[in-house]
Amino acid sequence: MTARLLLTAGALLAALGVALGAFGAHALRARLSERMLAVWETAVQYQLVHALGLMAVGLLMLQLGQGGLLRWSGGLMLAGVVLFSGSLYLMCLGGPRWLGPVTPLGGVAFIAAWLLLALVVWRAV
């Protein structure tokens, strides 16, 4: 993971999150139950928050160097978006139910990423 990759991925995931949010609000509103629409909105929300997180990690890499813990933090955030939000999107669109257990793995990746980021900041400041 490099600053360039994380900043680019964060920006692209933010753009995709806005598009997926609009898709859910307009194209899926009549097709999904209220429960599944709420799941879709959760996936979008987590994607957007972690897109910003990726950009924050990338900016910190530019300031502090592209050290191991920052790379791990960015990689875990990216993996979390794919596992957490990705599995929720697929389940909402009729994907297999075995994707359900994948979602918490993404959540664990998110938590680990933020903890690593906190450790890096604590040591640097």
N, C-alpha and C positions, 0 to 999 in steps of 0.2 A: 504494500500500500504506500503510495506516495501522496504528497499534498495535492499534486495536480489531479491524480485519479480521484481522490476523495472530494475535492472541490467540484470537479466535473460531475461525478456521480451524484453528489448532493443536489446540485442545480438541476440535473436531469430528473432525479426522483421527485424534486419539488414540482417541476413542470408536469410530470406524469401524475403526481398526486392531485393537482388541481384538475387535470383532465378527467381522472377517474372519479373525483368528487362530483364534477358536473355530470358525468355519465350516469353515476348513481342517482343523482337528483332528478335527472330528466328522463333518461332511457329506462332505468330500472325501477323507478317509483311504482309504475303500474304492474310490474312483473314480479317483484319480490314482496314477501310478507313484511309486515312492520318489523318483525324480529330480524329477518335477514337483511333488511335495509339498514337496521341499526348496526349489524355486524359489518356491513360494507363501510358504513361511516366510521366505525372504529378502525378498520384497516386503513382508511384514508388518513385519519387523524394521526395514527402512529407513524405512517409513512412520512407525512409532512413534518412532524416533530423530529424524526430521525434524519430526514434530509437536511434540516438545519443543523442537527448534531454532527453530521458528516462534514458539513462546511466548517463548523467550529473546530473540529479536529484537524481539518486541513489547514485552517488559518494558524492554529497552534503549532502545527508542524513547520510552517514557514518561520515562526518566531523562535521555537525551542529546538528545532532540528527534527529530523524524521526518525526519531528513536523507536525502539521496539515496542514500548507500551502504547505509544500513540498509534503505531501501525496496528497493533492488536485491537485497540479501541475502535478504530475506524473499520477494520475488518469485521469485528463482531457487530457493529451497527449495521453494516451492509448486509451481513448474513441475517441479522434480525429482521430487516425489512423483507428480504426474500422469504424467510421462513414464516414470520408472523403475518405480515400483510398479505404476502403471496398466497399462503394457504387459505386465509380468510376469503380473498377474492375468488379463488378457485372453488371453494365450497359454496359461496353465494351463487356462482354461475353453474352449479350442478356437478361440481367435481366430486370425486369419491370421498366418502366419509372417513376413510383411513387418514385423510389429511388432518383431521381434528387433533390427533396427538402431536403433530408437527408444530402447531401454533405455540404451545408453551415453550418449545425449544427456542423459538424466536424471541419469546419474552425473556428467557434466561440469557440469551445473547445480548439483548438490550441492557439488562441489569448489569451484566459483566462489563459491557462497554462503558457504561456510565461510571461504574466503580473504578475502572482503570483510568478513565479520564480524570476523576477526582484525585486519584493518587498522583498522576502526573502533575496536576495543577498544584496540589499540596507541596510536592517536592520542589516545584519551580518557583513558587512565590514566597 
